[in-house]
Amino acid sequence: MISIILIEPELSENVGFVARAMKNFDFKDLILINPKCELDKAEKTAKHGKDIIKKAKIRKVAYIKKFDYLIGTTAILGTDYNVLRNVINPEQLSEKLDKVNKKLKIALLIGRESSGLSNKELEMCDILITIPASKKYPTLNISHASSIILYELFKNKKNKSDEHINFATKKEKEIILKYLDKILNRLEFKTKEKKQTQKKVWKRVIGKALLTKREAFSVMGFFRKLLKN
C-alpha cells in the first residue's frame, strides 16, 4: 500500500485538494506531519474526499521511519554529481512500483508549499522524483503535483501475477547498508565528504533497485565475503 504524506502542510485548501486527488485515483491513507493549517477547512475543497480527511493521521516526523521505502518529491534538479537530487519522473516511478507487491509499506512524501522537503528529509528517501515542467517556472502547487503523480501510479495498476514474490523491506536494506558502511570504512578517501557521498550514492542505488528478498540476501552474502578478506 502506498501512503501519501504531507510534510508540514501550510494551506488547508491544498490538503483538501490532495485528498480529492487521492479519492480520484483510489488512494486512501493520508498522513500529515506537523500540519500548520486547520483540517476542518480542508473538507471544503476535498469534496467527495472528505472521508480521507476525517481518517487522516497526524504524526511527528519520526513516523516516516516506519516505511520500507520513501519516495521524495522535488522541483529542484541537480547534476549527476548532486546525489541528493538525482531524480526520475512519475512515469518511471510507476513502472518501478508496478513490479512490487502490496506487502511493502511505501510512502510518497510531499514537501511544504513554501520550501518543499529539507535536505535532511531528502537524505531519508530511497527514490526521488520530479515532474518535468517549464524551466521558467518548474514548481507546482502540491495538490497539482500530487494529482499528476497519483494519476501515473493509478494508470499503471493491474492485477499482479507476482504477489508471491517477496521484496526487500526496510530491515534488509538497513543490513545491506551496514555492510556497506563497514566496507567503506576500510577504504581510504581523500576527505570525509567523499566517503559520505559514497554512502548517499549507495543508499539511492539500493533504494531504486527495489531488490527482492532473495537478491538482498545474495548481496549480503557477497558483502560478508568481502569483509572476511
C-alpha positions, 0 to 999 in steps of 0.5 A: 500500500502506498501512503501519501504524506504531507510534510508540514502542510501550510494551506488547508485548501491544498490538503483538501485538494490532495485528498480529492486527488487521492479519492480520484485515483483510489488512494486512501491513507493520508498522513500529515506531519506537523500540519500548520493549517486547520483540517476542518477547512480542508473538507471544503475543497476535498469534496467527495474526499472528505472521508480521507480527511476525517481518517487522516493521521497526524504524526511527528516526523519520526513516523516516516521511519516506519516505511520500507521505502520513501519516495521524495518529491522535488522541483529542484534538479541537480547534476549527476554529481548532486546525489541528493537530487538525482531524480526520475519522473512519475512515469518511471516511478510507476513502472518501478512500483508496478513490479512490487507487491502490496506487502511493502509499506511505501510512502510518497512524501510531499514537501511544504508549499513554501520550501518543499522537503529539507535536505535532511528529509531528502537524505531519508528517501530511497527514490526521488522524483520530479515532474518535468515542467517549464524551466521558467517556472518548474514548481507546482502547487502540491495538490497539482503535483500530487494529482499528476503523480497519483494519476501515473501510479493509478494508470499503471495498476493491474492485477499482479501475477507476482504477489508471491514474490517477496521484496526487500523491506526496510530491515534488509536494506538497513543490513545491506547498508551496514555492510556497506558502511563497514566496507567503506570504512576500510577504504581510504578517501581523500576527505570525509565528504567523499566517503559520505557521498559514497554512502548517499550514492549507495543508499539511492542505488539500493533504494531504486533497485527495489531488490527482492528478498532473495537478491538482498540476501545474495548481496549480503552474502557477497558483502560478508565475503568481502569483509572476511578478506 
